[in-house]
Amino acid sequence: KAAGIPVIAYGSFLNTVIEFLIIAFAIFMVLKQLNRFLPKPEPAPEPRLCPFCRQPIADDATRCPHCTSELPAAETAH
C-alpha cells in the first residue's frame, strides 16, 4: 500500500463476513428461544358463509351483501 501498488485485502473482508455470520447466528438463536416463551396466537374463528353463494358474511347480517339473499337467523352458541 505504501508503494502505491494495488492490494487485494481479502483478509479483512473474510473477517467481516465471519463476524457477520456469527452475530446473525447469535441473534437467530436468541429470537428462536424467545419465541418459545411467547404465547401462541389463537386461531381465527371460521367465518360465517352465505348458504347460497358461499361467500363470507358478517355474523349479524340478515342479507348477503354478495347475492342479496335473505339469510336464516344466525345461530348463537351459548
N, CA, C and O atoms as a Maestro MAE file, in Angstrom:
{
 s_m_m2io_version
 :::
 2.0.0
}

f_m_ct {
 s_m_title
 :::
 protein
 m_atom[312] {
  # First column is atom index #
  i_m_mmod_type
  r_m_x_coord
  r_m_y_coord
  r_m_z_coord
  i_m_residue_number
  s_m_chain_name
  s_m_pdb_residue_name
  s_m_pdb_atom_name
  i_m_atomic_number
  :::
  1 25 0.827 -1.191 0.000 1 A "LYS " " N  " 7
  2 3 0.000 0.000 0.000 1 A "LYS " " CA " 6
  3 2 0.871 1.254 0.000 1 A "LYS " " C  " 6
  4 15 0.552 2.226 -0.685 1 A "LYS " " O  " 8
  5 25 1.952 1.244 0.749 2 A "ALA " " N  " 7
  6 3 2.808 2.420 0.852 2 A "ALA " " CA " 6
  7 2 3.487 2.723 -0.483 2 A "ALA " " C  " 6
  8 15 3.786 3.882 -0.771 2 A "ALA " " O  " 8
  9 25 3.736 1.692 -1.305 3 A "ALA " " N  " 7
  10 3 4.409 1.889 -2.580 3 A "ALA " " CA " 6
  11 2 3.430 2.256 -3.687 3 A "ALA " " C  " 6
  12 15 3.846 2.518 -4.815 3 A "ALA " " O  " 8
  13 25 2.133 2.277 -3.383 4 A "GLY " " N  " 7
  14 3 1.139 2.629 -4.380 4 A "GLY " " CA " 6
  15 2 0.716 1.455 -5.234 4 A "GLY " " C  " 6
  16 15 0.069 1.653 -6.262 4 A "GLY " " O  " 8
  17 25 1.056 0.252 -4.849 5 A "ILE " " N  " 7
  18 3 0.680 -0.943 -5.596 5 A "ILE " " CA " 6
  19 2 -0.713 -1.379 -5.138 5 A "ILE " " C  " 6
  20 15 -0.979 -1.427 -3.937 5 A "ILE " " O  " 8
  21 25 -1.609 -1.700 -6.087 6 A "PRO " " N  " 7
  22 3 -2.933 -2.161 -5.678 6 A "PRO " " CA " 6
  23 2 -2.834 -3.470 -4.884 6 A "PRO " " C  " 6
  24 15 -2.121 -4.397 -5.267 6 A "PRO " " O  " 8
  25 25 -3.555 -3.513 -3.790 7 A "VAL " " N  " 7
  26 3 -3.521 -4.682 -2.908 7 A "VAL " " CA " 6
  27 2 -4.949 -5.191 -2.744 7 A "VAL " " C  " 6
  28 15 -5.870 -4.404 -2.525 7 A "VAL " " O  " 8
  29 25 -5.131 -6.493 -2.848 8 A "ILE " " N  " 7
  30 3 -6.426 -7.117 -2.593 8 A "ILE " " CA " 6
  31 2 -6.416 -7.572 -1.138 8 A "ILE " " C  " 6
  32 15 -5.768 -8.555 -0.780 8 A "ILE " " O  " 8
  33 25 -7.149 -6.832 -0.307 9 A "ALA " " N  " 7
  34 3 -7.178 -7.122 1.127 9 A "ALA " " CA " 6
  35 2 -8.359 -8.031 1.418 9 A "ALA " " C  " 6
  36 15 -9.373 -7.583 1.953 9 A "ALA " " O  " 8
  37 25 -8.234 -9.311 1.068 10 A "TYR " " N  " 7
  38 3 -9.340 -10.240 1.290 10 A "TYR " " CA " 6
  39 2 -9.405 -10.718 2.727 10 A "TYR " " C  " 6
  40 15 -10.433 -11.250 3.145 10 A "TYR " " O  " 8
  41 25 -8.357 -10.549 3.483 11 A "GLY " " N  " 7
  42 3 -8.362 -10.979 4.883 11 A "GLY " " CA " 6
  43 2 -9.355 -10.207 5.717 11 A "GLY " " C  " 6
  44 15 -10.096 -10.796 6.503 11 A "GLY " " O  " 8
  45 25 -9.382 -8.900 5.560 12 A "SER " " N  " 7
  46 3 -10.331 -8.106 6.341 12 A "SER " " CA " 6
  47 2 -11.763 -8.351 5.862 12 A "SER " " C  " 6
  48 15 -12.703 -8.303 6.655 12 A "SER " " O  " 8
  49 25 -11.924 -8.614 4.565 13 A "PHE " " N  " 7
  50 3 -13.266 -8.936 4.048 13 A "PHE " " CA " 6
  51 2 -13.764 -10.250 4.643 13 A "PHE " " C  " 6
  52 15 -14.903 -10.329 5.101 13 A "PHE " " O  " 8
  53 25 -12.928 -11.270 4.639 14 A "LEU " " N  " 7
  54 3 -13.333 -12.556 5.222 14 A "LEU " " CA " 6
  55 2 -13.619 -12.417 6.716 14 A "LEU " " C  " 6
  56 15 -14.553 -13.031 7.233 14 A "LEU " " O  " 8
  57 25 -12.819 -11.616 7.404 15 A "ASN " " N  " 7
  58 3 -13.043 -11.401 8.832 15 A "ASN " " CA " 6
  59 2 -14.405 -10.743 9.059 15 A "ASN " " C  " 6
  60 15 -15.135 -11.135 9.969 15 A "ASN " " O  " 8
  61 25 -14.748 -9.764 8.252 16 A "THR " " N  " 7
  62 3 -16.035 -9.084 8.383 16 A "THR " " CA " 6
  63 2 -17.187 -10.041 8.097 16 A "THR " " C  " 6
  64 15 -18.191 -10.020 8.810 16 A "THR " " O  " 8
  65 25 -17.064 -10.877 7.073 17 A "VAL " " N  " 7
  66 3 -18.115 -11.844 6.742 17 A "VAL " " CA " 6
  67 2 -18.302 -12.836 7.878 17 A "VAL " " C  " 6
  68 15 -19.435 -13.138 8.251 17 A "VAL " " O  " 8
  69 25 -17.220 -13.343 8.427 18 A "ILE " " N  " 7
  70 3 -17.310 -14.319 9.520 18 A "ILE " " CA " 6
  71 2 -17.930 -13.673 10.765 18 A "ILE " " C  " 6
  72 15 -18.756 -14.292 11.436 18 A "ILE " " O  " 8
  73 25 -17.539 -12.442 11.073 19 A "GLU " " N  " 7
  74 3 -18.145 -11.742 12.209 19 A "GLU " " CA " 6
  75 2 -19.644 -11.562 11.997 19 A "GLU " " C  " 6
  76 15 -20.432 -11.758 12.922 19 A "GLU " " O  " 8
  77 25 -20.036 -11.189 10.785 20 A "PHE " " N  " 7
  78 3 -21.454 -11.014 10.486 20 A "PHE " " CA " 6
  79 2 -22.211 -12.318 10.684 20 A "PHE " " C  " 6
  80 15 -23.287 -12.321 11.282 20 A "PHE " " O  " 8
  81 25 -21.664 -13.429 10.191 21 A "LEU " " N  " 7
  82 3 -22.341 -14.719 10.315 21 A "LEU " " CA " 6
  83 2 -22.480 -15.137 11.777 21 A "LEU " " C  " 6
  84 15 -23.508 -15.691 12.166 21 A "LEU " " O  " 8
  85 25 -21.469 -14.878 12.579 22 A "ILE " " N  " 7
  86 3 -21.534 -15.236 13.998 22 A "ILE " " CA " 6
  87 2 -22.607 -14.407 14.708 22 A "ILE " " C  " 6
  88 15 -23.393 -14.942 15.489 22 A "ILE " " O  " 8
  89 25 -22.636 -13.115 14.436 23 A "ILE " " N  " 7
  90 3 -23.622 -12.248 15.076 23 A "ILE " " CA " 6
  91 2 -25.026 -12.606 14.605 23 A "ILE " " C  " 6
  92 15 -25.955 -12.646 15.412 23 A "ILE " " O  " 8
  93 25 -25.197 -12.869 13.298 24 A "ALA " " N  " 7
  94 3 -26.511 -13.239 12.769 24 A "ALA " " CA " 6
  95 2 -26.994 -14.546 13.400 24 A "ALA " " C  " 6
  96 15 -28.173 -14.668 13.734 24 A "ALA " " O  " 8
  97 25 -26.102 -15.520 13.565 25 A "PHE " " N  " 7
  98 3 -26.486 -16.788 14.177 25 A "PHE " " CA " 6
  99 2 -26.876 -16.588 15.636 25 A "PHE " " C  " 6
  100 15 -27.837 -17.193 16.110 25 A "PHE " " O  " 8
  101 25 -26.130 -15.735 16.357 26 A "ALA " " N  " 7
  102 3 -26.449 -15.476 17.763 26 A "ALA " " CA " 6
  103 2 -27.818 -14.809 17.895 26 A "ALA " " C  " 6
  104 15 -28.601 -15.178 18.770 26 A "ALA " " O  " 8
  105 25 -28.111 -13.836 17.040 27 A "ILE " " N  " 7
  106 3 -29.414 -13.169 17.084 27 A "ILE " " CA " 6
  107 2 -30.521 -14.161 16.730 27 A "ILE " " C  " 6
  108 15 -31.587 -14.149 17.346 27 A "ILE " " O  " 8
  109 25 -30.269 -15.025 15.731 28 A "PHE " " N  " 7
  110 3 -31.251 -16.042 15.356 28 A "PHE " " CA " 6
  111 2 -31.564 -16.958 16.532 28 A "PHE " " C  " 6
  112 15 -32.731 -17.254 16.785 28 A "PHE " " O  " 8
  113 25 -30.553 -17.406 17.247 29 A "MET " " N  " 7
  114 3 -30.775 -18.316 18.371 29 A "MET " " CA " 6
  115 2 -31.534 -17.614 19.507 29 A "MET " " C  " 6
  116 15 -32.397 -18.226 20.138 29 A "MET " " O  " 8
  117 25 -31.222 -16.340 19.773 30 A "VAL " " N  " 7
  118 3 -31.925 -15.609 20.826 30 A "VAL " " CA " 6
  119 2 -33.399 -15.463 20.462 30 A "VAL " " C  " 6
  120 15 -34.268 -15.688 21.304 30 A "VAL " " O  " 8
  121 25 -33.689 -15.089 19.219 31 A "LEU " " N  " 7
  122 3 -35.082 -14.933 18.800 31 A "LEU " " CA " 6
  123 2 -35.818 -16.264 18.789 31 A "LEU " " C  " 6
  124 15 -37.005 -16.319 19.112 31 A "LEU " " O  " 8
  125 25 -35.134 -17.328 18.423 32 A "LYS " " N  " 7
  126 3 -35.758 -18.662 18.420 32 A "LYS " " CA " 6
  127 2 -36.149 -19.067 19.840 32 A "LYS " " C  " 6
  128 15 -37.226 -19.623 20.052 32 A "LYS " " O  " 8
  129 25 -35.281 -18.791 20.811 33 A "GLN " " N  " 7
  130 3 -35.589 -19.122 22.201 33 A "GLN " " CA " 6
  131 2 -36.682 -18.207 22.747 33 A "GLN " " C  " 6
  132 15 -37.522 -18.645 23.533 33 A "GLN " " O  " 8
  133 25 -36.675 -16.945 22.337 34 A "LEU " " N  " 7
  134 3 -37.690 -16.010 22.797 34 A "LEU " " CA " 6
  135 2 -39.068 -16.415 22.286 34 A "LEU " " C  " 6
  136 15 -40.053 -16.278 23.012 34 A "LEU " " O  " 8
  137 25 -39.158 -16.904 21.068 35 A "ASN " " N  " 7
  138 3 -40.442 -17.331 20.501 35 A "ASN " " CA " 6
  139 2 -41.018 -18.533 21.231 35 A "ASN " " C  " 6
  140 15 -42.232 -18.736 21.213 35 A "ASN " " O  " 8
  141 25 -40.192 -19.319 21.861 36 A "ARG " " N  " 7
  142 3 -40.695 -20.471 22.615 36 A "ARG " " CA " 6
  143 2 -41.496 -20.021 23.835 36 A "ARG " " C  " 6
  144 15 -42.420 -20.716 24.257 36 A "ARG " " O  " 8
  145 25 -41.149 -18.863 24.407 37 A "PHE " " N  " 7
  146 3 -41.793 -18.404 25.626 37 A "PHE " " CA " 6
  147 2 -43.020 -17.541 25.360 37 A "PHE " " C  " 6
  148 15 -43.843 -17.368 26.258 37 A "PHE " " O  " 8
  149 25 -43.168 -17.000 24.169 38 A "LEU " " N  " 7
  150 3 -44.314 -16.163 23.855 38 A "LEU " " CA " 6
  151 2 -45.531 -17.044 23.599 38 A "LEU " " C  " 6
  152 15 -45.399 -18.127 23.028 38 A "LEU " " O  " 8
  153 25 -46.718 -16.592 24.016 39 A "PRO " " N  " 7
  154 3 -47.916 -17.416 23.789 39 A "PRO " " CA " 6
  155 2 -48.256 -17.475 22.301 39 A "PRO " " C  " 6
  156 15 -48.051 -16.513 21.561 39 A "PRO " " O  " 8
  157 25 -48.771 -18.607 21.891 40 A "LYS " " N  " 7
  158 3 -49.174 -18.796 20.503 40 A "LYS " " CA " 6
  159 2 -50.484 -18.037 20.259 40 A "LYS " " C  " 6
  160 15 -51.360 -18.045 21.124 40 A "LYS " " O  " 8
  161 25 -50.636 -17.389 19.114 41 A "PRO " " N  " 7
  162 3 -51.894 -16.683 18.842 41 A "PRO " " CA " 6
  163 2 -53.035 -17.677 18.636 41 A "PRO " " C  " 6
  164 15 -52.846 -18.770 18.103 41 A "PRO " " O  " 8
  165 25 -54.228 -17.264 19.077 42 A "GLU " " N  " 7
  166 3 -55.387 -18.128 18.915 42 A "GLU " " CA " 6
  167 2 -55.799 -18.148 17.447 42 A "GLU " " C  " 6
  168 15 -55.722 -17.120 16.773 42 A "GLU " " O  " 8
  169 25 -56.233 -19.293 16.945 43 A "PRO " " N  " 7
  170 3 -56.658 -19.333 15.545 43 A "PRO " " CA " 6
  171 2 -57.921 -18.495 15.337 43 A "PRO " " C  " 6
  172 15 -58.773 -18.400 16.220 43 A "PRO " " O  " 8
  173 25 -58.019 -17.903 14.173 44 A "ALA " " N  " 7
  174 3 -59.178 -17.061 13.853 44 A "ALA " " CA " 6
  175 2 -60.411 -17.952 13.715 44 A "ALA " " C  " 6
  176 15 -60.324 -19.054 13.174 44 A "ALA " " O  " 8
  177 25 -61.559 -17.478 14.204 45 A "PRO " " N  " 7
  178 3 -62.771 -18.289 14.073 45 A "PRO " " CA " 6
  179 2 -63.179 -18.412 12.603 45 A "PRO " " C  " 6
  180 15 -62.880 -17.549 11.777 45 A "PRO " " O  " 8
  181 25 -63.862 -19.501 12.312 46 A "GLU " " N  " 7
  182 3 -64.328 -19.717 10.942 46 A "GLU " " CA " 6
  183 2 -65.363 -18.654 10.585 46 A "GLU " " C  " 6
  184 15 -66.267 -18.393 11.378 46 A "GLU " " O  " 8
  185 25 -65.251 -18.037 9.413 47 A "PRO " " N  " 7
  186 3 -66.238 -17.022 9.041 47 A "PRO " " CA " 6
  187 2 -67.581 -17.667 8.708 47 A "PRO " " C  " 6
  188 15 -67.638 -18.815 8.266 47 A "PRO " " O  " 8
  189 25 -68.648 -16.923 8.924 48 A "ARG " " N  " 7
  190 3 -69.987 -17.394 8.569 48 A "ARG " " CA " 6
  191 2 -70.125 -17.264 7.056 48 A "ARG " " C  " 6
  192 15 -69.786 -16.228 6.484 48 A "ARG " " O  " 8
  193 25 -70.618 -18.307 6.414 49 A "LEU " " N  " 7
  194 3 -70.754 -18.307 4.961 49 A "LEU " " CA " 6
  195 2 -72.225 -18.244 4.563 49 A "LEU " " C  " 6
  196 15 -73.089 -18.809 5.233 49 A "LEU " " O  " 8
  197 25 -72.490 -17.552 3.473 50 A "CYS " " N  " 7
  198 3 -73.841 -17.495 2.926 50 A "CYS " " CA " 6
  199 2 -74.198 -18.890 2.419 50 A "CYS " " C  " 6
  200 15 -73.399 -19.498 1.705 50 A "CYS " " O  " 8
  201 25 -75.373 -19.415 2.765 51 A "PRO " " N  " 7
  202 3 -75.736 -20.760 2.306 51 A "PRO " " CA " 6
  203 2 -76.013 -20.822 0.801 51 A "PRO " " C  " 6
  204 15 -76.087 -21.910 0.230 51 A "PRO " " O  " 8
  205 25 -76.164 -19.674 0.164 52 A "PHE " " N  " 7
  206 3 -76.493 -19.665 -1.258 52 A "PHE " " CA " 6
  207 2 -75.255 -19.464 -2.143 52 A "PHE " " C  " 6
  208 15 -75.045 -20.214 -3.096 52 A "PHE " " O  " 8
  209 25 -74.436 -18.452 -1.827 53 A "CYS " " N  " 7
  210 3 -73.288 -18.164 -2.690 53 A "CYS " " CA " 6
  211 2 -71.953 -18.537 -2.057 53 A "CYS " " C  " 6
  212 15 -70.913 -18.420 -2.706 53 A "CYS " " O  " 8
  213 25 -71.961 -18.986 -0.799 54 A "ARG " " N  " 7
  214 3 -70.784 -19.457 -0.067 54 A "ARG " " CA " 6
  215 2 -69.720 -18.379 0.144 54 A "ARG " " C  " 6
  216 15 -68.541 -18.697 0.299 54 A "ARG " " O  " 8
  217 25 -70.127 -17.109 0.152 55 A "GLN " " N  " 7
  218 3 -69.210 -16.000 0.417 55 A "GLN " " CA " 6
  219 2 -69.249 -15.662 1.910 55 A "GLN " " C  " 6
  220 15 -70.289 -15.836 2.545 55 A "GLN " " O  " 8
  221 25 -68.140 -15.184 2.483 56 A "PRO " " N  " 7
  222 3 -68.154 -14.824 3.910 56 A "PRO " " CA " 6
  223 2 -69.044 -13.609 4.156 56 A "PRO " " C  " 6
  224 15 -69.066 -12.664 3.368 56 A "PRO " " O  " 8
  225 25 -69.776 -13.656 5.269 57 A "ILE " " N  " 7
  226 3 -70.681 -12.565 5.631 57 A "ILE " " CA " 6
  227 2 -70.509 -12.262 7.112 57 A "ILE " " C  " 6
  228 15 -69.945 -13.066 7.854 57 A "ILE " " O  " 8
  229 25 -70.992 -11.113 7.536 58 A "ALA " " N  " 7
  230 3 -70.926 -10.718 8.947 58 A "ALA " " CA " 6
  231 2 -71.838 -11.619 9.773 58 A "ALA " " C  " 6
  232 15 -72.834 -12.137 9.268 58 A "ALA " " O  " 8
  233 25 -71.493 -11.802 11.039 59 A "ASP " " N  " 7
  234 3 -72.285 -12.672 11.911 59 A "ASP " " CA " 6
  235 2 -73.681 -12.133 12.160 59 A "ASP " " C  " 6
  236 15 -74.610 -12.913 12.373 59 A "ASP " " O  " 8
  237 25 -73.853 -10.815 12.137 60 A "ASP " " N  " 7
  238 3 -75.166 -10.236 12.423 60 A "ASP " " CA " 6
  239 2 -75.924 -9.831 11.158 60 A "ASP " " C  " 6
  240 15 -76.924 -9.118 11.247 60 A "ASP " " O  " 8
  241 25 -75.470 -10.269 9.993 61 A "ALA " " N  " 7
  242 3 -76.112 -9.880 8.735 61 A "ALA " " CA " 6
  243 2 -77.449 -10.612 8.563 61 A "ALA " " C  " 6
  244 15 -77.592 -11.777 8.936 61 A "ALA " " O  " 8
  245 25 -78.423 -9.897 7.987 62 A "THR " " N  " 7
  246 3 -79.709 -10.517 7.669 62 A "THR " " CA " 6
  247 2 -79.844 -10.766 6.169 62 A "THR " " C  " 6
  248 15 -80.698 -11.539 5.735 62 A "THR " " O  " 8
  249 25 -78.993 -10.105 5.378 63 A "ARG " " N  " 7
  250 3 -78.945 -10.325 3.932 63 A "ARG " " CA " 6
  251 2 -77.484 -10.476 3.520 63 A "ARG " " C  " 6
  252 15 -76.593 -9.868 4.112 63 A "ARG " " O  " 8
  253 25 -77.256 -11.283 2.512 64 A "CYS " " N  " 7
  254 3 -75.911 -11.469 1.981 64 A "CYS " " CA " 6
  255 2 -75.543 -10.249 1.129 64 A "CYS " " C  " 6
  256 15 -76.310 -9.875 0.242 64 A "CYS " " O  " 8
  257 25 -74.381 -9.616 1.379 65 A "PRO " " N  " 7
  258 3 -74.014 -8.457 0.569 65 A "PRO " " CA " 6
  259 2 -73.578 -8.841 -0.849 65 A "PRO " " C  " 6
  260 15 -73.442 -7.965 -1.704 65 A "PRO " " O  " 8
  261 25 -73.361 -10.112 -1.110 66 A "HIS " " N  " 7
  262 3 -72.895 -10.556 -2.422 66 A "HIS " " CA " 6
  263 2 -74.051 -10.942 -3.344 66 A "HIS " " C  " 6
  264 15 -74.108 -10.521 -4.500 66 A "HIS " " O  " 8
  265 25 -74.973 -11.752 -2.812 67 A "CYS " " N  " 7
  266 3 -76.078 -12.222 -3.660 67 A "CYS " " CA " 6
  267 2 -77.428 -11.657 -3.221 67 A "CYS " " C  " 6
  268 15 -78.445 -11.939 -3.855 67 A "CYS " " O  " 8
  269 25 -77.456 -10.876 -2.164 68 A "THR " " N  " 7
  270 3 -78.642 -10.222 -1.593 68 A "THR " " CA " 6
  271 2 -79.746 -11.184 -1.171 68 A "THR " " C  " 6
  272 15 -80.912 -10.795 -1.110 68 A "THR " " O  " 8
  273 25 -79.400 -12.417 -0.884 69 A "SER " " N  " 7
  274 3 -80.391 -13.377 -0.400 69 A "SER " " CA " 6
  275 2 -80.691 -13.109 1.067 69 A "SER " " C  " 6
  276 15 -79.820 -12.691 1.830 69 A "SER " " O  " 8
  277 25 -81.947 -13.357 1.448 70 A "GLU " " N  " 7
  278 3 -82.285 -13.262 2.864 70 A "GLU " " CA " 6
  279 2 -81.695 -14.466 3.571 70 A "GLU " " C  " 6
  280 15 -81.790 -15.598 3.097 70 A "GLU " " O  " 8
  281 25 -81.085 -14.199 4.714 71 A "LEU " " N  " 7
  282 3 -80.391 -15.254 5.446 71 A "LEU " " CA " 6
  283 2 -81.247 -15.747 6.604 71 A "LEU " " C  " 6
  284 15 -82.005 -14.979 7.197 71 A "LEU " " O  " 8
  285 25 -81.121 -17.027 6.920 72 A "PRO " " N  " 7
  286 3 -81.804 -17.522 8.126 72 A "PRO " " CA " 6
  287 2 -81.187 -16.876 9.363 72 A "PRO " " C  " 6
  288 15 -80.067 -16.368 9.300 72 A "PRO " " O  " 8
  289 25 -81.894 -16.888 10.473 73 A "ALA " " N  " 7
  290 3 -81.383 -16.281 11.709 73 A "ALA " " CA " 6
  291 2 -80.064 -16.932 12.080 73 A "ALA " " C  " 6
  292 15 -79.890 -18.142 11.940 73 A "ALA " " O  " 8
  293 25 -79.145 -16.116 12.552 74 A "ALA " " N  " 7
  294 3 -77.829 -16.615 12.951 74 A "ALA " " CA " 6
  295 2 -77.959 -17.478 14.184 74 A "ALA " " C  " 6
  296 15 -78.663 -17.126 15.130 74 A "ALA " " O  " 8
  297 25 -77.279 -18.608 14.172 75 A "GLU " " N  " 7
  298 3 -77.278 -19.499 15.320 75 A "GLU " " CA " 6
  299 2 -76.273 -18.972 16.317 75 A "GLU " " C  " 6
  300 15 -75.121 -18.718 15.964 75 A "GLU " " O  " 8
  301 25 -76.690 -18.805 17.552 76 A "THR " " N  " 7
  302 3 -75.786 -18.295 18.583 76 A "THR " " CA " 6
  303 2 -75.367 -19.454 19.448 76 A "THR " " C  " 6
  304 15 -76.187 -20.265 19.877 76 A "THR " " O  " 8
  305 25 -74.078 -19.519 19.698 77 A "ALA " " N  " 7
  306 3 -73.544 -20.572 20.568 77 A "ALA " " CA " 6
  307 2 -73.553 -20.070 22.004 77 A "ALA " " C  " 6
  308 15 -73.118 -18.950 22.272 77 A "ALA " " O  " 8
  309 25 -74.040 -20.880 22.921 78 A "HIS " " N  " 7
  310 3 -74.118 -20.474 24.322 78 A "HIS " " CA " 6
  311 2 -72.957 -21.027 25.041 78 A "HIS " " C  " 6
  312 15 -72.816 -20.810 26.245 78 A "HIS " " O  " 8
  :::
 }
 m_bond[311] {
  # First column is bond index #
  i_m_from
  i_m_to
  i_m_order
  :::
  1 1 2 1
  2 2 3 1
  3 3 4 2
  4 3 5 1
  5 5 6 1
  6 6 7 1
  7 7 8 2
  8 7 9 1
  9 9 10 1
  10 10 11 1
  11 11 12 2
  12 11 13 1
  13 13 14 1
  14 14 15 1
  15 15 16 2
  16 15 17 1
  17 17 18 1
  18 18 19 1
  19 19 20 2
  20 19 21 1
  21 21 22 1
  22 22 23 1
  23 23 24 2
  24 23 25 1
  25 25 26 1
  26 26 27 1
  27 27 28 2
  28 27 29 1
  29 29 30 1
  30 30 31 1
  31 31 32 2
  32 31 33 1
  33 33 34 1
  34 34 35 1
  35 35 36 2
  36 35 37 1
  37 37 38 1
  38 38 39 1
  39 39 40 2
  40 39 41 1
  41 41 42 1
  42 42 43 1
  43 43 44 2
  44 43 45 1
  45 45 46 1
  46 46 47 1
  47 47 48 2
  48 47 49 1
  49 49 50 1
  50 50 51 1
  51 51 52 2
  52 51 53 1
  53 53 54 1
  54 54 55 1
  55 55 56 2
  56 55 57 1
  57 57 58 1
  58 58 59 1
  59 59 60 2
  60 59 61 1
  61 61 62 1
  62 62 63 1
  63 63 64 2
  64 63 65 1
  65 65 66 1
  66 66 67 1
  67 67 68 2
  68 67 69 1
  69 69 70 1
  70 70 71 1
  71 71 72 2
  72 71 73 1
  73 73 74 1
  74 74 75 1
  75 75 76 2
  76 75 77 1
  77 77 78 1
  78 78 79 1
  79 79 80 2
  80 79 81 1
  81 81 82 1
  82 82 83 1
  83 83 84 2
  84 83 85 1
  85 85 86 1
  86 86 87 1
  87 87 88 2
  88 87 89 1
  89 89 90 1
  90 90 91 1
  91 91 92 2
  92 91 93 1
  93 93 94 1
  94 94 95 1
  95 95 96 2
  96 95 97 1
  97 97 98 1
  98 98 99 1
  99 99 100 2
  100 99 101 1
  101 101 102 1
  102 102 103 1
  103 103 104 2
  104 103 105 1
  105 105 106 1
  106 106 107 1
  107 107 108 2
  108 107 109 1
  109 109 110 1
  110 110 111 1
  111 111 112 2
  112 111 113 1
  113 113 114 1
  114 114 115 1
  115 115 116 2
  116 115 117 1
  117 117 118 1
  118 118 119 1
  119 119 120 2
  120 119 121 1
  121 121 122 1
  122 122 123 1
  123 123 124 2
  124 123 125 1
  125 125 126 1
  126 126 127 1
  127 127 128 2
  128 127 129 1
  129 129 130 1
  130 130 131 1
  131 131 132 2
  132 131 133 1
  133 133 134 1
  134 134 135 1
  135 135 136 2
  136 135 137 1
  137 137 138 1
  138 138 139 1
  139 139 140 2
  140 139 141 1
  141 141 142 1
  142 142 143 1
  143 143 144 2
  144 143 145 1
  145 145 146 1
  146 146 147 1
  147 147 148 2
  148 147 149 1
  149 149 150 1
  150 150 151 1
  151 151 152 2
  152 151 153 1
  153 153 154 1
  154 154 155 1
  155 155 156 2
  156 155 157 1
  157 157 158 1
  158 158 159 1
  159 159 160 2
  160 159 161 1
  161 161 162 1
  162 162 163 1
  163 163 164 2
  164 163 165 1
  165 165 166 1
  166 166 167 1
  167 167 168 2
  168 167 169 1
  169 169 170 1
  170 170 171 1
  171 171 172 2
  172 171 173 1
  173 173 174 1
  174 174 175 1
  175 175 176 2
  176 175 177 1
  177 177 178 1
  178 178 179 1
  179 179 180 2
  180 179 181 1
  181 181 182 1
  182 182 183 1
  183 183 184 2
  184 183 185 1
  185 185 186 1
  186 186 187 1
  187 187 188 2
  188 187 189 1
  189 189 190 1
  190 190 191 1
  191 191 192 2
  192 191 193 1
  193 193 194 1
  194 194 195 1
  195 195 196 2
  196 195 197 1
  197 197 198 1
  198 198 199 1
  199 199 200 2
  200 199 201 1
  201 201 202 1
  202 202 203 1
  203 203 204 2
  204 203 205 1
  205 205 206 1
  206 206 207 1
  207 207 208 2
  208 207 209 1
  209 209 210 1
  210 210 211 1
  211 211 212 2
  212 211 213 1
  213 213 214 1
  214 214 215 1
  215 215 216 2
  216 215 217 1
  217 217 218 1
  218 218 219 1
  219 219 220 2
  220 219 221 1
  221 221 222 1
  222 222 223 1
  223 223 224 2
  224 223 225 1
  225 225 226 1
  226 226 227 1
  227 227 228 2
  228 227 229 1
  229 229 230 1
  230 230 231 1
  231 231 232 2
  232 231 233 1
  233 233 234 1
  234 234 235 1
  235 235 236 2
  236 235 237 1
  237 237 238 1
  238 238 239 1
  239 239 240 2
  240 239 241 1
  241 241 242 1
  242 242 243 1
  243 243 244 2
  244 243 245 1
  245 245 246 1
  246 246 247 1
  247 247 248 2
  248 247 249 1
  249 249 250 1
  250 250 251 1
  251 251 252 2
  252 251 253 1
  253 253 254 1
  254 254 255 1
  255 255 256 2
  256 255 257 1
  257 257 258 1
  258 258 259 1
  259 259 260 2
  260 259 261 1
  261 261 262 1
  262 262 263 1
  263 263 264 2
  264 263 265 1
  265 265 266 1
  266 266 267 1
  267 267 268 2
  268 267 269 1
  269 269 270 1
  270 270 271 1
  271 271 272 2
  272 271 273 1
  273 273 274 1
  274 274 275 1
  275 275 276 2
  276 275 277 1
  277 277 278 1
  278 278 279 1
  279 279 280 2
  280 279 281 1
  281 281 282 1
  282 282 283 1
  283 283 284 2
  284 283 285 1
  285 285 286 1
  286 286 287 1
  287 287 288 2
  288 287 289 1
  289 289 290 1
  290 290 291 1
  291 291 292 2
  292 291 293 1
  293 293 294 1
  294 294 295 1
  295 295 296 2
  296 295 297 1
  297 297 298 1
  298 298 299 1
  299 299 300 2
  300 299 301 1
  301 301 302 1
  302 302 303 1
  303 303 304 2
  304 303 305 1
  305 305 306 1
  306 306 307 1
  307 307 308 2
  308 307 309 1
  309 309 310 1
  310 310 311 1
  311 311 312 2
  :::
 }
}
